[in-house]
Amino acid sequence: MKPNCLFYLLLASLVLILCSPPALFAQKSDPEAFTLEEVTVTATKRPENLQKVPIAMDAISGAKLAETGQTDVDDILRNLPMVKINYQNDGMHVTLRGLGTDRPTRDNFPQESPMVGINVDGAYNTFGSAGENLFDVERMEVLYGPQSTLYASNSPGGIINIITNQPKLDKFGASASLELGSYSLVGSQGMLNVPIVNGKLGMRLAFQTKKQDPFNTVGQFSDQGTELFGTDAKNVRLKTLYEPTDKFSGTLTLNWAQESNSGRQSQYVQAFDKQDGDWWQFDHGTGLWTDAGHVTNPWTAQGGGVQGWSNGPNRGEQTLKGIKGDFKYSFNKADLQVVPSYSKTVSHDHSTEQLAGGWGPFAELYGLYQAHTAVNQKQTGVEARLTSKDDSKIKWVVGVNYYNMRREKQFTYDNYVAQPGHEDTSIADVYADIIHPLVWVHEEAKAAFANMTVPFTDKFRGNLGFRYSADTVENFGGPTEGYENVPPYKSPDYKVGVEYDLSPTSMVYANYATSYRVNYISIDIPPEKNKSYTLGSKNRFLDNRLQLNAAAYYYDYKNVFIDAAGLGTNGNYPLYENEIQDIYGNPVDLNKNGVIDVGVPIMTLWWDPGPPGIQDYWDLSQHGDFRTYGLDVTGEWLISERDRLNFGVTYLNSKWTHCRVVAFLKKLGGAALWPGDGANYDGQTRPNSPEWTISGTYEHDFELGNFGTLSPKIDAKYQSSYVVNLLAVNRVITYQEPHYELNADLQWTSPGGMWSLDAYVRNATDYALKTGGGDSDYLTLAPPRTYGVVASFKF
């Protein structure tokens, strides 16, 4: 059966089931019997029942996260079928329904704002800085699709809200956990809640530590040997809540986090095709990939396998400091909330690398040099909004938000040491010439927004949303060489929807929403735009014991920036102007002389530049369009008082409608040139878009009387094949075969719940899941098999 037919069949079946009389799922039972928990979320900027929010979303409670050692985004989100996680130099990247930040950082700089935004306690965070807040969490909310009319970021792929626990003003509390696990893992978490003035002033201090050896092993192909460092992280959060009256409350949050690891090499592994297949090496001198032998350990660190580089010790360090406020005042007709925030992240990356053969005029030179990269990033933001009272007939929210980010980098090459026999080379002088001064990128965004829900009848409601925003991006140096700053961009976004209650526990909704995103560099590409159409339903059946939610969606995405280096020929061959086409197949007059020159190189070798004004370009002006449609079905079923089943089935079809790429990349300082002859991706599947994902979690409670409760849990996920990078048509290393994942927990809880002990194993099959890379000579993988035990107490 064709995928399109299958999709429409599933959709039709879903509509028929959900439009059936509610009595179809009725079941008489004791009203005092067990039922599913009612989950309150703040996705629409007001507290609401999850099942009453007309948004496709998931909510994950933080109640058991610390007890099971789930403190990483991977752990917390791993069971959601529509979510993928990847880590790059600038931190955490999230993909929802195939929409994510596909382009890698360039010299520690992001090339675009995230496609999926992350908010921590109402404040927008970019990339990895949000990952330092995943402890003492109340809940996480995952919103799918554009949410621009409600949130500070444009984020056309969706939003993740992380809500941490508030101080309690009426009672003292404390909790702690200790985790021991594989790869010498030692982790801890703790919380202390102190009411200072009963009912009016309280403080909550929480901390987390984690120390673990690296998952990757030393690269077996390395000439020098690669020293890898594990993770050593420390996080502290102090929250103070002041509530002098029932009309005013103020929360002040201080964050501090520090982490060290193997720096930019900590995630990279040697390129391979399949876990039981072969390693592959790329020779910069010949431009050819060669078989490097059978894979013995997929988690072998990249190093020396690529001719020309042998990565020596690499160490990265990052420190985050932040302050955030949340101030609320209740008027007679509306509630005012103001959320200001500020954070500063300082990162240092130290590496020792080897220059070896295969590099043009330095083909016979060998030497070691040390590189140091310092990156400072500051984020400032504020949101102020008025929200109608909960008992208002028309529910509305209006507000303004502001966001400012500046990222600066300074890096140097020094301490060159020539190999024996090459002491008289001039390579040290060459590297001295390319020591770069301060470079930076600056983003500023301002917006005003309004949303309202209007009841037409007791069961039928309409939703309207509007946001007008202005974005400015400025660059100096680094990845902006050859580019102008992005012109200021102003644009409205809209959301129109309806919702209808089929019964007190079932609703259907439909909406249309828009969103856009600007790039950090200007290369004559208009901002990306996403038009989203969603039809969904949320239901509780069997006397609130079975929850079944579903959403069908369609995305029409235009002007996505494509970063695709390494196609076609290698850097030792020139790229001629008559070989270049735009995405529509038309010739491009790059040197702007009015003639499409034949045999005139627009880029040759980095030490032999092409015509003035062209040789500094890193990428051609290239962008593409795609469409995505899919169906998500998720459920939660209390089979009995002791048995719980969670499940999800996702169908995703995401293909390029217009994508022709002609690319070349000139690395900073002229280290390498990777021109290409072009490729046509029209009709091909986009990266990180598996067609099918099926997941399930089963948990059973054994009541042991005076000995507490024993709860085994097992979860599994299956995904069909996909690619992790646009270049998959050229390299087998970016192809991810169909696979399944398996995890298990066994938790004991004492009577009353004060003590708990959890034993876990994750990725039980030790499968090497590809999560990114492939645009160069490396891959990134999800963690291998890990196991551990967590002991916790709370009172």
N, C-alpha and C positions, 0 to 999 in steps of 0.2 A: 504493500500500500504506500502511495506517495505521502511524504511528510505533510503536505498541505491538506490532503484529504483526511489524514489522521488527526491533524490539529482541529479541523472543523467538526469532525465526528466527536472528539472529546468535548469540545465547546458545546455542541448541541446536547450531548448527554448531560453535561453539567447544568445547563439551563433547565432541562426537563426535570431533573431531580430537585433543583432548588425551587422551582415553581410548583412542585407538587404540594398537596395539602399538608400542613404541618402534622396532621394526625398520622401520616405515613410513618413518622419517626416517634410517635408517642409511645410511652411505656409507663404503666402505672407502677408507682413505688412509694415507699415511705418518704414523706417530705423531709424527714430528718436524716435521711440516708446521705451518703457521701455524694459530693458534687464537685465539679471543677471550680477552681479558684477564680474569682472575679479580679481581673488585672486592670489597674488604673494606669493610664499613660498620659503624657503631656505633649503628644505629637502635634496637636493643633494649638499649642500655647495655652491650654487650659486643661485641668484634670478631667479625664473622660474614661469610660469603660472601653477597653480595647475593642470589644465587639460592637461598639457603637460608632467607631471612628471610620469614616468612609475613605480610608487610605489602605492600600496594600502594604502590610507591615507585619513584623514579628516583634515580640517583646520577650526578653530573657531575664528572669529574676536573678538577683545577685545573692539570694539567701544561702545557696549551697556552693557558690563558686569557690570561696576560700577553703571549705571543707574538702573539696575534691582537687585542690591545687590548680584550678582553672583561673589563671591570672593573665594569660596572654590572649590576644584577640583570636589567634588560631584556635585555642582551646574553647573559648566562649562561643565562637560562631561556627565551629567546625560541623555541626549537625544541620545547619541551615543549607538547603540544597541550592539556593540562588547566590551564595556568597563565596568569593575567592579572595585570598590574601596573598600579597607579594611584598617583599621587602627590598628596597633599593637604598642608594647612598643617603637619601634624604628621609628615610624611615618607611613607615607603613603605607601601603597602597591597597585600597579596597575596591573590588569589582563586584557590582550587583547586576545580575541578569546580563552579563557580558559587557557591561559598561564600566570602564575603569581607566586609570591613567596608564596607557600602554607605553608611552615614550619614556625611556630611561633618563636619569639625570645626566647632565653634561658638565663634567668638572665640578661636581658637587652642587650644581644649580638645577632646580626644576625648570622645565621648559614650558610649563603650563600649570594652572591651578588645578586642584584635584577634581576629578569628575564625580567623586562621591565625597561629600563634606562630612566632617566629624565635629560634633559639638560636645563639650564637656561642661556639664552644669549650665547649659545655656550659652556658653561662649564658644565661638568658632575657633578651631585649631587646624593648622595645616600639617599634613603628613605625620611624621613620627612623634611630634611633641605630644599628641593626644595619647599615644601608647603608654606614656608614663603615668597615667591616671587610673589604670585598671586594677584597683584594689579597694576594698571596703566599698563595693559597688552595690547600689540599691537595685538597679536594673539597667538593661541596654535596650534601646528601641532601634529597629532597622526599618527605615521607610524606603520603599522602592519607587523609582521614577522621580521626575522633577518635583521639587518642593519649593520653588523659588519665591512664591508669593508669601511664604511664611518664615523663611530662614535667611541668614545674612550672606550665605554663599550661593552662587548660581547653581552649582552642583547638579547638572542634568541627569546624573545617574541615580541620585538618591542621597539620603542623609542617615548617619548613625548618631544617635543621641546616647551619651554615657551620663548616667545620673548617679552621683555618689551619695552616700548616706548623710543625712542631716543630723546635727546634734539634737539630742533629746533633752528637753528642759526640765523634766520631772523625775528622772531617775538616773542613778549611777549605773554604768555598764562597762564591760570589758570583754575582750576576746583575744585569742592568740592561736596561732597554728605553726607547726614545724613540719617541713617537708624534706624528705630524703629520697633520692632517686638515682637513676642511672646517669652516667657521665659525671659522677661525683657531685650530683646536685644537692645543694643545701639551700633551702628557702624558708622564709618566715614571713608571717604577717601578724599584725597586732592592732588593736583599737582600744582606746580609753575614752569613755564619755563621762564628762563631769558637769553636772548642773551647778553653776556658781551661785546664781540667784534663782531660787525655785520658781519655775514657770516663766522666767523672764530672760535669763542669761545662761548660756551653756557653751561648752567647748568640746570638740571631738578631735582627738589626735589619732592618726592612723599611719602605719608604716608598712613597708614591704622591702624585703631583701631577697636577692637571688644570686647564687654563685654556681656556675656549671662549666665543665670542660667543653671545648668545641665539639660539634657533631662531626665536622669534617676532619679527615686525616691529612697528613702531609702528602703533597703531590708527588707521586712516584716517578714522574718524568722530570722533576726539578733538578737542574744542575747544582744549585746552591743549597737546596733544602729550604722548606718554607715553615717558619715557626708560626703556629697559630695560637691565639689566645682565646680563652673562653669568655663567658659573660660574667660580669661582676656588676650588679645593679643595686642601687639603694634609692628608695623613694619615701618621702615624708609629706603628709598633708595635715594642716591644722585648720579646722573650721570653727568659727565663732558665730553663734546665732544670738541676736538680741531682739527680743519681742516684748517691748514695754507695754503695749496695748494690743487690743484685738484688731486695730486698724493698721499698725505699722510693724514691719519686721525687717531686719537687716542681717545679711550673712556676709562675712569676710573670710575668704579662703586663701591660704598661703601654700604654695607647692614648691618642693625642692626635689630634684631627681638627679642622679649621677650614674652613668653607665660606662663601662669600658669593655671592648671586645677586640676582634681582629680587624677592625676598621673596614675599609671598603672591600677587603678580600674575605670577610667573615662568612658571606653567603655563597661565594662563587665556588663551583666545582668544575672539574674537567668535563668537557662536552662529551656526551654519549648519545647513542640512538635509543637503546632499550636497556632496562636494568640488567638483563641477561645477554646484552649484545656487545657492541664494541665502542671503545673510546675513539674520538676523532680529534685530529690536530690540524690547525690551519697554518700554512707556511706563508708568511708575509712576502717572502722573496719570490715564490712562484705563483702565489694566489690559489693554491690547490689545497683541498682537504684530503688528508690521508688517514687510513685506518691505523690506529695506534695500539691495537691489541684488545683482547677480551676484557670486559669489565669484571674486576674482582671486587671492588667496593665503589658503588656510585657516589658515595660521599667523600671522594678523593678531591682535595682542594686543587683549584687551578693553580698552576705554577710550573713554568718550564715546558709545559706541553705545547705552548704556542712559541714557535721559533722567534727569537728576538727578545722575549721577556722571561725572566726567572724571578718570581716575586719572593723576596726575602721576608724578614719579619715585618708584619704590618700590625699596627695597634691604633685603635680609635678610641677617643674619649669624648663624652658629651655630658654637659651639665645644663640643667634646666632650672630656672627660677621664675615663679609666676605669682601673681596676685589677682584675685577676682572678687567682685562684689555682686550682691544680689539684694536689691532694696525694693520693698513692696509697700504700697500704701493703698488703703481701701477707701474710696469715696462712696457717696451714696448710690451713684448710678454706674460706677465703673471702678476697676482696679488698675492702679499704675504700677508698673514694674520696670526697673532700670538695672541693666547688667553690664557694668564696665569690666574690662580685663586687660592685663598686660603680662607678657612673658618674654623672657630672653633665653635663647639657647646658644651655648658656646661649644663648638665641636673642634677637635684636633685629630688629625689623621697623620700618623708617622709611618713611613714605609721605606724599605730598602729594595731596590730593583736593579736588574742587570740588563745592560744593553749588549746584545750579541749580534750574530750574523743576520744577513738578510735585510738590511736597512740601507739600500742605496749606497752612498759614498762611505757609510760606516760599516759595510758588509764584513770587513775584516777586523773590526775593532771590538774589544770586549772591555767591560768595566762595570763597576758598581757605583751607584749614587744613592743618596738619601733624599727623600722628598717630605716636606711638611706642609700640610694644608690646614689653615685655620678658618673656620666659618662662624660668623656671628649672625644670628637672626633675631629680630625683635618683632613682636606682634602686639598691636594695640587695637582694641575694639570696644564698642559700646552699643547696646540696643536699649531703646526706650519704647514702651508700648502701653496702650490702654486696652483693657479687655472688659467686655460687658459682664454683668453679673450672671451667675449660673441660672438664675430663675428668669432671665430676660427671655421674652418671646423670640426676638431676633438676636441671635448670638453673633458678636462681631469682635474683631481685634484690629487696631490700627497702630502703626508704629514707624520708627525710623531706626536704621542701623548704620554703623560706620566701622570700617576695617582698614588697617594700615599695616603692611608688612614690608620690612627691609631686610635683605639677606646680603651680607658682605663676605668676601673671601680674599685671603692673602695666601699665596703659596710660593714656595721656593724649592729649588734643587740645589743641593750642596754636597760637600764631602765626597767628591768623585774620587774613586780609587781604581786605577787602571790594573788590568790583569797583567801578569808577567809577560814581558815582550812587547807591551803596548804602552809603556810609561811615557813615551814622547808624543803621544797623540794630542790633538787639540780639542778633544771632545769636551773637556772641562770648560773650555772657553765657549764652546757652542751652548752648553747648558747655562752658563753664566749669562749668555745673551738673552735667554728666554725666561729668566726669572721675572715673574709678573707682579705688577703692583696691585693695589686694591681694586677689585671689581665688585659690582653689586647689581641687584635687581630690586626694584621698588614697586609695590602694588598698593593701590588705594581704591577703595570701593565705598560708595555711598548709596543708600536706597531708602525709599519710603514705600510702605506696603499697607494693604487693607484686605481683610477677609470677612465674609459674613455668611451665616446660614439662616435662610428664610423659610419658615414653615408655611406651606400652602394648605396642608390639611394636617390632621393629627399624625398621619403616617408618611406623608410625602413632603420632602424638603428640597430646597435648592441651595447650591453653594456657589459663591462668587469670590474670586481672588484677583488682586492686581498688585503689581510691584513695578516701580520705576527706579532704575538704578543707573549709576554712572561709574565707569571703571577707567582707571589710568594706570599704565605700566611703563616704567622707565628702566633703562639698562645702561650699564657702562662696562665695556670690556667683556672678558670671558665668553660665554656662549653667544654674545650679541655682536661679535666681530662681523662686519659686513652688513649688519642690519640697522635699520632705524628703530627708534622707539615706537611702541605700539600707539597709534593715535587714540586719544580719548574716545571712549565709546559709551553711548547712552541708549538705553533700550527699555521698553516695557515688557513685562511678562504677564500672562493671564492664566486663570484657572476657572473653568465652568463645569459644574457637576450637579447631579441629582442623586437622591437617596430615597429608598422606599422600604418601609417595614412590612415584611410579609407576615410576621407574627411578633410577639414580644421578644422572641429569641432569634429571629432571622431577619436579615436585611439584604437588599441589593443596592448597588451604587454604580454610577458611571461618571467619568469625568474626562475632560480634555485640559491639558496643561502644556505650557511652553517653558523653555529655559534656554540660556545661552552661556557661552564660556569664551573668554578671550585668551589668546596665547601670550607668552611673556616676550616673544620676539616678533617683530613685524616683517613679514615677507610677502606682502600683498595678498594675504589670505584673510577673508572676512571672518568674524567671530563664528564659532560653532553654534548651531541651533538645533534644538530637539523639540519636536512636537510629539506629544504622548497622548494615547487614547487607552482608557482602561475601563473594563467592565468586571465588577467583582461582587462577591457575596460573602457574608459572614453569618455563621449559624451555630446554634447550640441545640442539640437534639437529646433524646433519651433522658429527659429531666435533668439537663445540664451535665450529662456525663460524657457526651460526645460533642466535640467542637470540630467543625468542618468549614474551612475558609478556602476561597478560590478566587483567582484573578486572571483574566485574559487581557493581554496588552499588545499594543502596536506602537513602535517608535519610528519616527521619520527623522533621521539625523543627517544634517548637512554640514559640510565644510570641516570635517574633522582633520586635524593636522596629522600628516604621516611622516614619521621619522624612520626611514628605511635605508640604511647604509649597507654596503657590502653586496649589492646585487651585481651580477655580471662580472666584468673584468676586474683585475686587481690594480693596486696602486702603481705598478710599473708601466702602465699603458695609458696613453692620453685619452681624454674624452673630447670628442669634436662637437662643434656647435650643431652641425647638421644631424647629429644623432639624438638631439634633445627635442622632446615633445612635451606639451602641457598635458593635463589629465584628460583632455578631449582628443588627443592625438594630433594637435596642430603644432607646427614648428615654432620654436621660441628664439627670438633675436636677443640672446643674452648680452652680447656686447653692444647692442643698441646702435649699430651702424647702418641699419636699414636693409641689411642683407643677411640671409641665412648662409653663412660661409661654409664651404665644403673643405674639409681637410685643415681647418684652422682650430687648433686646440683651445678650448675654453678653460681647461685645467690639465696640466701635465703632472709633473712631479713636484713635491713640496719644495724641493730645492731649486726648481726651475719653473717659476710661476708663469701663468698665462697672462692674457691681456690685462692692463690696469683696470681696476674696479671689479674684476670678476674673481680673481684668485683668492680673495678673502671669504667668499661665500662658503658656508658649510653644507647647506642643504638647498636644493632648488625649491621654488615656490610650488608646493604640492599638497593637495588635500583631496579628500574623497567623501563620498556619501554612502550611507548604508541604511538598511531598514531591518528592524528586529520585531518579531512577534513571538509570543509564547503564552504558556498556560502554567500557572502555579496552583497546586492543590496541597494544602497542609492540614493536618488533623491531630487531635489529641483525644484519646479515649480512655476513660476510667473503666476498665473492664470489670473490676471489682474494687473493694476497698483496699486491696493490696496489690493490684495489678494496673499498670499504666503503660499505654502505648502511644508514642508520638511518631508521625510519619509525614513524608512529603514526596511529591512527584512533580517534576518540572520538565516541561518541554520547551526548548529554546531554539529558535531559528533566526540566526543573525548573519546576513550576507551583505557584501559590498554591492551596491547598485552602480557605482561609478568610482573606480579606483585604478588609476594608471600611475605608476611610480617610476621616476627617473631621479636617482639620488646619488650624491657623493658627499663624503664626509672628510673634512680636514681637521684632524685633532689639534688641540691647542699646542702651539709651538712647532707645528709641522711634524709631529711624530709619525703620522701615517696618513695615507690618502686611500680612500676606498671608493672609487667611482663605479658607476653601474651603467649598463646599457638599457635598463628599463624593464618593467614587468607589468602585465595587465592582470589585475585581480578581480575584474568585474565578475560577479556571480559567485565568488568564493566566500567561504565561511570566515568570519572575523575571529581574531584571537580570543582565547579564554571563553569560548562559547560552546560547551558540550551540548549536544542535542538533547540528551536525556540525563537526568539526575534523579536517583531514587534513594531515599534515606529513611531510616527507621531506628527508633530507640525503644527498648522494652525494659521495664523495671518492675521488680516484685519485692514486697516487704514480707519478711518472716518475723512475726511477733514472737519474741522470746520471753515474754512475761517480765520478771524481775531482772532479766539479763539484757533488756533493751530490744532493739530492732536491727535485723540484718537485711541489707538491701543490695542485692546484686543488680547490675545494669549492664546492658550491652547495646552498642549502637553500631550501625553499619551504613555505608554509603557506596553507591555504584554510580559511575559516570562513564558515558560514552566518550569517544575520542575527541580531541580538540588540539589546537596549536597554541603555543604560548607567545608567539611572535609572528608578525606579518611575514617574516622571511621563510616560513615553513615550506613554501613551494620550492625553495632552493636548498634547504638543509633538513636532513632527517632528524637533527638533534632538537628541533623545536616542536616535533610531533609528540603529543602525549597520547599513548594508547589507551583503550578502555581499561578501567581498573576499578577496584573496590578497596575501601578502607574499613578497618575494624578496630573498635576500641571497647574497653571493658572497665568497670568499676565494681568494687565490693566495699560497701560502707556499713560500719557498725555504729549505732547511735545509742547512747545510754538512756535509761528511763528519764524523762524530763528534758532530754536533749542537750544537757550541759556538755557532755563529752562525745566526741566522735572520732572514728578511726577509718581512714579510707585507703584502700590499695587499688592502684590503677595500672593499666597498660594502654598505651596509645600507639597507633599504627602497628598493631599486633603482627601483621604480616611483613613488617619491615620493608614496605614498598617505597621506592624512590620516586615520589611524585614531583614532576616538574612544575614550578610555579612562575618562572620567568627566565629572562636571558635569551641568548641566541642571536642577539644583534651584534655580538662580538664573538669572543672565543670561550664563552663560559655559559653555564646554566645556574639557576638557583633552584633549590629543592626544599620541600617541606621536611620537617625533622624526621629522622629514622625512628625505629622502635624505641620508645622510652617507657620506663616504668618507675613506680615510686610508691611511697606511703605518706599520708598526711595525718597528723594527730592534731586535734583542735579542741578547744573548750570555749565556752561563752557563758556569761551571766549578766 
